[in-house]
Each structure stands twice: as C-alpha cells, then as structure tokens.
Amino acid sequence: MKLLHRFFGPHHHRNAIHNLEYLQSLLSGRPFPVWAYILLTRKCNLTCSYCYVTEDKLKEMGLSTPKKEMDLSELKYTVDKLASMGTRWISFFGGEPTLRKRELLKVIEYASKSKQIFTQLPTNAFLLKDETYVENLGQAGIGLIDVSLDSVARFDASKKDLYHREEVFETLFRGRERHRYGIKTNLVLTKGNLDQLTPVMDFADRHNIIISIRLAFRPPIKPTGWKEETDVFFSSDPEDVKMVDDAANTILQRKADGIVTTEPNEYYHAMKRHVRGEAGIWKCDAGKHHLTIDSDGAIMQCSVLLDGLGTTVFELDKRYFEKLENAIEDNLRKCNDNCLAAAYFCSRHYRNNPTSIFAQGFLEKL
C-alpha cells in the first residue's frame, strides 16, 4: 500500500517533515492543495473524440496554448512548492505525459523519494510497451499507473482499448509484481461504448485493477470555438437519460457485488441526476483543495477549465486562495452545474466523509 507507505514508510524522519507540512496546512484552516495535477505537456499521440484539453484540440477551438514546457529543474521546483504547502498526492498529467519520458521518470523519482509524495501517472500507455521503461517507473517509485481503457473490443474513437494495447497490461502486471505499484483504469462512457461497460469491469475485476467510470462531458465553460460531437456526449433527451440510468444502475449493482471503483455510490446517483440537467447536485471546490499546474507553470483551477487564473507556480504561496478567491468562486458559479468530474467529486466527498473512503476497497490496492 504505497499510499500509506508515503506516510508511515521506513524513512520516518523525512515522512515526519512532509507530514508536518501537511498537518500545518490542515490546522491553519486555509484552503491548500491536498492533491495537484502537473501537466508535463499538452501534446498527445492520440486524438480521442471526447477530449478537448490537448494542444491540437485547444488550437482547433482558437485557444492559446503554452508557449513552453517546464524543464526538469522547474518541475522539481513545482514539486517543492507544492510539498511546502502540504500537497500529498501529485498526478503527472497531459496531454500524454510519457511523451516526456526522461523528465517524467526524474520528477516522479524526486516527488516519490525525496518528498515522499504519492505519485500517479494517468496515461494512454501506448509508450509503456517498453518493459524497460515500465521497470524504470517502478524503480522511480511510482505509486499508481492509471491507464485509460474505454473498451475491451476495438474502439477507434479513442484507440484506448485492449485490441491496440493488450501487451501493455501484461507488461504492467509483471512490473506490479516487482514494484507493488497500483494499477487503475479509467473508463469514459460515451454513446459509442456503453456495450463495453460490463466487459471492462470484468477485466478490471479479474486482474485486481481499480476502476474509475465516468461520463464524457463537455467543457464546463464552453469556449466560442467549441464544436459538439453529437455521437459522443449524452443529453437530457429521454433516450440518453435511459442509457445513463441503465449504466449507473449496472455499476451500482456490480459495486454491491464487490467490484472496486474509486467513486462512491453517491457519484453514480449524481450521474443520473446530472444527465437530466438538475442543478445543485454537488458543490465542487477545485481551486481550494486542488490546483492544476499547466506545462508552462501557469496555475489553473482544474484540468478541464481551459483558462488559467492569471498567476504561475513561481508566484504561488500559502495564501494563494486569498488572492485568487474571487476568480475561483466566479468560475465555480459558472461551471459547477455543467460538470460532474469524478476526481473532484471524489475529493470533496471523501474529505467531507472520511470514513467512506475505507468502505470503497481501493486503498488496499494502492
């Protein structure tokens, strides 16, 4: 259990220092980023139908893209800054983060071993066919490898299926035996892959993989250049509502039968309300207890809001929320009812209901 190992592992003196920073932030009463995304790049080697955060998609919508990518020293500085604020979990994100193979390994090793922060790698995994590189990730101390899996059968809308990548999972399973990292898979439900819900859950269950299941959703604040993919996203039409209801009920039944998801039951009940267009389902607090750092160091409220907050990690301090509160709250008023991002839903739910996290069963797999 590398997540608990980060707090109670063998390097007690270093753990104590970093846990003290976390506890000081917690006791201060100020918002602070318990977990954070660091985008290594906006570039990606895929063009998934439901994704809109990559460099190419941003350009299609007429939006600006980062002019540079932080180098390794800047990435380490970012980890230092977050650690000093109490951050205990960092996801190294993209784009596709494995496109920066060297920097990714080095910054994971730095965060994991020097700062005792739990590290997560969300990835499409096409570049993890290299067993040597997976071995290097394990040696660097990666805590969780999070592989998108939208289908067991061939699924060309994202290519994130077993058809294109079956050997990747075998490589990851062998690495897990040696390094004890967790493996998670992320299933994004669209109109095109609902029939794959049960096969993907079966695959995850059979191979001791944590699974996250969520709907594809539109940008919470739509840019003017946004173009809708009509065969991807769900609407409040009765036919779509029934599809989402059936999917949510299937997931809830499988959870009752013992399958492990990162999302609590409440998320899947919220999913049914969200597709109906109900308001006030949940209260997001992205920007308060989570931050995203773009590949150039710009501070973003979350990974799916496409505009930054007008500052950078190099200007960040422990009182960031006081300075950014108006912009953060203004964004939340505009975006909250348009979004059901699983990571942010779970973050708030488990912080407000801490005992609930132990009932889900995924901590034992980390």
C-alpha positions in Angstrom: 0.0 0.0 0.0 2.2 2.8 -1.3 -0.3 5.5 -0.3 0.0 4.7 3.4 3.7 3.9 2.9 4.2 7.6 2.0 3.0 8.5 5.5 4.3 5.6 7.5 7.2 4.1 5.5 10.8 3.4 6.5 12.1 7.0 6.0 10.4 8.2 9.2 12.4 11.4 9.5 11.6 12.5 6.0 7.9 11.4 6.3 7.6 13.4 9.6 8.8 16.6 7.9 6.4 16.3 5.0 3.5 15.1 7.1 4.2 18.1 9.4 3.8 20.5 6.4 0.5 18.7 5.6 -0.8 18.9 9.2 0.3 22.6 9.5 -1.7 23.4 6.3 -4.6 21.4 7.6 -4.7 23.1 11.0 -4.3 26.5 9.5 -7.9 26.4 8.3 -6.8 27.9 5.0 -7.5 26.2 1.7 -4.5 24.3 0.4 -3.9 21.8 -2.5 -4.1 18.4 -0.8 -3.6 17.0 -4.3 -2.4 18.5 -7.6 -2.0 17.9 -11.3 1.2 18.8 -13.0 0.8 18.8 -16.8 4.2 17.8 -18.3 2.9 18.6 -21.8 -0.2 19.5 -23.8 0.9 17.3 -26.7 -0.7 13.9 -27.2 -0.2 11.0 -29.5 -3.9 10.3 -29.8 -7.0 12.3 -30.8 -9.8 11.0 -28.6 -13.3 12.0 -29.7 -14.3 13.2 -26.2 -11.0 15.0 -25.2 -10.6 18.8 -25.5 -7.5 19.6 -23.4 -4.7 18.7 -25.7 -2.6 21.2 -27.7 -4.3 20.3 -31.0 -7.8 20.5 -29.6 -7.1 23.9 -28.0 -5.8 25.2 -31.3 -8.9 23.9 -33.1 -11.1 25.9 -30.7 -9.0 29.0 -31.2 -7.5 29.0 -27.8 -3.9 29.8 -26.8 -1.5 27.0 -25.9 1.5 27.1 -23.6 4.5 28.6 -25.3 7.0 26.4 -23.4 7.2 23.4 -21.2 8.8 23.5 -17.8 12.3 21.9 -17.8 13.3 19.4 -15.1 14.6 22.0 -12.7 11.3 23.9 -13.0 9.3 20.7 -12.5 11.3 19.9 -9.3 10.7 23.5 -8.1 7.0 22.9 -8.7 7.1 19.7 -6.6 9.0 21.6 -3.9 6.4 24.4 -3.8 3.5 22.0 -3.6 5.2 19.9 -0.9 5.8 23.1 1.2 2.1 23.8 1.0 1.1 20.4 2.2 0.4 18.5 -1.0 0.5 14.8 -0.5 -0.6 13.4 -3.9 0.5 14.6 -7.4 -0.8 13.3 -10.7 1.7 13.9 -13.6 -0.7 14.6 -16.4 -1.0 15.7 -20.0 -1.6 15.6 -22.9 0.3 12.4 -22.8 3.0 12.7 -20.1 5.0 9.7 -21.3 6.0 11.8 -24.4 8.5 13.4 -22.0 10.0 10.1 -20.9 13.2 11.3 -19.3 11.6 14.3 -17.4 8.7 12.1 -16.3 11.0 9.5 -14.7 13.1 12.1 -12.9 10.3 14.1 -11.5 8.4 11.0 -10.3 11.5 9.8 -8.6 12.0 13.3 -7.0 8.5 13.6 -5.7 8.3 10.0 -4.5 11.6 9.5 -2.9 12.8 13.0 -1.9 9.4 14.4 -0.9 7.6 11.2 0.0 4.6 12.3 -2.1 2.3 9.7 -3.6 2.6 9.9 -7.4 0.1 9.0 -10.1 0.6 8.6 -13.8 -2.6 9.0 -15.9 -1.6 7.7 -19.4 -2.9 6.2 -22.6 0.0 3.8 -22.2 1.0 3.4 -25.8 4.6 4.2 -24.9 4.5 1.7 -22.0 5.0 -1.2 -24.3 8.7 -0.8 -23.5 9.2 -3.1 -20.5 12.5 -1.4 -19.6 10.7 1.9 -19.2 8.0 0.4 -17.0 10.8 -1.1 -14.9 12.3 2.4 -14.6 8.9 3.8 -13.5 8.7 1.1 -10.8 12.2 1.9 -9.6 11.4 5.6 -9.6 8.7 4.9 -7.0 5.5 5.4 -9.0 2.5 4.8 -6.8 -0.3 4.4 -9.3 -0.3 3.8 -13.0 -3.7 5.0 -14.4 -4.4 3.6 -17.8 -7.4 4.7 -19.8 -9.5 1.8 -21.0 -12.6 2.6 -23.0 -13.2 -0.8 -24.5 -12.1 -4.4 -24.5 -13.1 -4.7 -28.2 -11.6 -2.5 -30.9 -12.7 1.2 -30.3 -11.3 3.6 -32.8 -12.9 6.7 -31.3 -10.1 6.7 -28.8 -7.9 3.6 -29.5 -7.7 3.1 -25.8 -8.8 -0.5 -25.9 -7.3 -3.9 -25.4 -7.3 -4.5 -29.2 -4.5 -1.9 -29.6 -2.7 -2.4 -26.2 -3.2 -5.9 -24.7 0.5 -6.4 -24.3 0.8 -3.2 -22.3 -1.3 -4.6 -19.5 0.8 -7.8 -19.4 3.9 -5.6 -19.0 2.3 -3.6 -16.2 1.2 -6.7 -14.4 4.7 -8.0 -14.4 6.0 -4.7 -13.1 3.4 -4.7 -10.4 4.7 -8.0 -9.0 8.2 -6.5 -8.7 7.4 -2.9 -7.5 3.9 -3.2 -5.9 2.5 -0.1 -7.6 -1.2 0.1 -8.0 -2.9 -0.2 -11.4 -6.1 1.8 -12.1 -8.1 2.1 -15.3 -10.3 4.9 -16.3 -13.4 4.2 -18.4 -15.0 7.2 -20.1 -18.6 6.4 -21.1 -19.8 7.8 -24.4 -22.7 6.8 -26.7 -20.3 4.6 -28.6 -19.0 2.3 -25.9 -21.8 1.6 -23.4 -21.8 -2.0 -24.5 -18.3 -2.2 -23.2 -19.1 -1.3 -19.6 -19.5 -4.8 -18.3 -16.5 -6.3 -20.2 -14.2 -3.5 -18.9 -15.5 -4.0 -15.4 -14.9 -7.8 -15.7 -11.4 -7.2 -17.0 -10.6 -4.9 -14.1 -12.1 -7.3 -11.5 -10.3 -10.3 -13.0 -6.9 -8.6 -12.9 -7.1 -6.8 -9.5 -7.3 -3.3 -11.1 -9.0 -0.3 -9.5 -11.6 1.2 -11.9 -13.0 4.7 -12.3 -16.1 5.1 -14.5 -17.4 8.4 -15.6 -19.4 10.1 -18.4 -17.7 12.0 -21.2 -18.6 15.6 -20.5 -18.4 18.9 -22.4 -16.2 21.8 -21.3 -17.9 23.2 -18.2 -17.4 26.7 -19.6 -17.6 26.3 -23.3 -15.2 28.3 -25.4 -16.6 30.1 -28.5 -14.7 27.6 -30.8 -16.3 24.5 -29.2 -17.8 22.1 -31.7 -20.1 19.4 -30.4 -19.5 15.7 -31.2 -23.1 14.6 -31.3 -22.4 10.9 -31.2 -20.2 11.2 -28.1 -21.9 13.2 -25.3 -25.2 12.5 -23.6 -28.1 15.0 -23.4 -31.2 15.2 -21.4 -33.3 13.5 -24.1 -35.3 10.6 -22.7 -33.3 8.0 -24.8 -30.0 9.3 -23.4 -31.3 9.5 -19.9 -32.3 5.9 -20.0 -28.9 4.9 -21.3 -27.2 6.6 -18.5 -29.7 5.3 -15.9 -29.0 1.7 -17.1 -25.3 2.2 -17.0 -25.3 3.8 -13.5 -27.6 1.0 -12.2 -25.3 -1.6 -13.6 -22.3 -0.1 -11.9 -24.2 0.2 -8.6 -25.2 -3.5 -8.8 -21.6 -4.5 -9.6 -20.3 -2.4 -6.6 -22.8 -4.2 -4.4 -21.4 -7.5 -5.7 -17.9 -6.4 -4.7 -16.3 -4.6 -7.7 -13.9 -1.8 -6.6 -14.4 1.7 -8.0 -12.8 4.9 -6.9 -16.2 6.6 -7.0 -18.7 6.1 -4.1 -22.3 5.1 -4.8 -23.2 8.8 -4.4 -21.4 9.6 -7.6 -23.4 7.2 -9.7 -26.7 8.5 -8.2 -25.5 12.0 -9.1 -24.7 10.8 -12.6 -28.4 10.0 -13.2 -29.4 13.5 -11.9 -26.7 15.2 -13.9 -27.8 13.8 -17.3 -31.3 15.2 -16.5 -29.9 18.7 -16.2 -30.6 19.1 -12.5 -28.8 21.9 -10.7 -27.2 21.9 -7.3 -26.3 18.2 -7.3 -22.9 18.8 -5.7 -20.5 21.6 -4.7 -17.1 21.5 -6.4 -14.2 23.1 -4.6 -11.5 22.9 -7.3 -9.1 25.7 -6.7 -9.5 25.4 -2.9 -8.1 22.0 -2.2 -6.8 21.2 -5.6 -4.7 23.0 -8.2 -3.6 22.2 -11.7 -0.2 23.5 -13.0 -0.1 23.8 -16.7 3.0 22.7 -18.7 4.4 26.3 -18.7 3.8 26.8 -14.9 0.5 28.6 -15.2 -1.9 28.0 -12.3 -5.2 26.6 -13.3 -8.3 25.9 -11.2 -8.7 22.5 -12.6 -7.8 20.4 -15.6 -11.0 21.0 -17.5 -11.3 24.7 -17.2 -9.3 25.9 -20.1 -8.3 29.4 -18.8 -5.7 30.0 -16.2 -6.0 32.1 -13.0 -3.6 34.8 -14.0 -0.6 33.6 -12.0 2.2 31.0 -12.1 3.6 28.4 -9.7 6.7 30.7 -9.4 4.5 33.3 -7.7 2.5 30.8 -5.6 2.5 31.0 -1.8 0.4 29.6 1.1 -2.1 32.4 0.9 -2.9 31.8 -2.8 -6.6 31.4 -2.2 -7.0 34.8 -0.6 -5.5 36.3 -3.8 -7.5 34.1 -6.2 -10.7 33.6 -4.3 -12.9 35.9 -6.4 -11.7 34.4 -9.7 -12.1 30.8 -8.3 -15.6 31.5 -6.9 -16.7 33.2 -10.2 -15.6 30.2 -12.2 -17.5 27.8 -9.8 -20.7 29.8 -10.2 -20.4 29.3 -14.0 -19.2 25.8 -14.2 -20.3 23.7 -11.3 -23.7 22.6 -12.7 -22.2 21.8 -16.1 -19.7 19.3 -14.7 -19.5 16.0 -12.9 -15.8 15.5 -12.9 -15.2 12.3 -11.0 -11.8 13.3 -9.4 -13.2 16.5 -8.0 -16.4 14.9 -6.8 -14.5 12.2 -5.0 -12.0 14.6 -3.5 -14.8 16.6 -1.9 -16.9 13.6 -0.9 -14.0 11.8 0.8 -12.8 14.9 2.6 -16.3 15.5 4.0 -17.0 11.8 4.6 -13.5 10.4 5.5 -14.7 7.0 6.7 -16.4 6.4 3.4 -13.0 6.1 1.6 -12.2 2.9 3.6 -15.5 1.3 2.5 -14.7 1.5 -1.2 -11.9 -1.1 -1.1 -9.4 0.7 -3.4 -6.9 1.8 -0.6 -5.9 -1.8 -0.2 -4.9 -1.9 -3.9 -2.6 1.2 -3.8 
